[in-house]
Amino acid sequence: MNKFHDRGYKKLFSHPRMVEDLLKAFVKVDFVQDIDFSTLSRTHSTFITKEFKQREADIIWQVHFRDKPAYIYILIEFQSSNDNFMALRMLTYILLFYQDLLKNKTDEIKTLPPVFPILLHSGLDKWNAPEEISELIDTPPRGMNPFIPSFRYYKISENQLNRRELDKLDNLVAKLFSLEMSSLTEMAEVATELLKMLKNNVPRELQKDFGLWIRNIFSIR
């Protein structure tokens, strides 16, 4: 089940339209309004270390806002237990990404582009791991606070979303989440709504991947 969701979500969120719908509906941060979604392009990182191997479901997108480049890092988790050190794990990934960026850039880099980290949690249990890395560090001695690392990730946890609010949204990701949260008797209605939405200016490859996803969801229920 976990491998199916990791692979299925990676496939779906490899489409620009899905990333756009995710950000517009579920990321309540001002910078989203300034994104030029026509510039979304998938980034393929090359780094793999012994200590930190890239997960199959980690996805990085480059995007421009106000003519400046930035990156969106989406990490997909489908597991019952929380990873208490997720903030450290995501920070490590981003720092390795920066190192890889410096290593492979031919032009001189004076500053690093911002990276917005998203944890997309689709597990059954409530996600309550610390979102801020400072919460993982013991209380420092007096005067040390300014030197403690500052980093947090943005959490989107499906099981903490309101199903009624999702149903109001004309959004592919919202329909995806609704389908996952549906009972067996509700699934047919939600799937029908999703299929209708897919016929409206949605790229054919995304339609195919969603069709496969829907068939698999019904088969495992």
Secondary structure by P-SEA (a helix, b strand, c coil): caaaaaaaaaaaaccaaaaaaaaacccccccccccccccbbbbbbccccccccccccbbbbbbbcccbbbbbbbbbbbccccccaaaaaaaaaaaaaaaaaaacccccccbbbbbbbbbbccccccccccccccccccccccccccccccbbbbbbbcccccaaaaaacccaaaaaaaaaaccccaaaaaaaaaaaaaaccccaaaaaaaaaaaaaaaaac
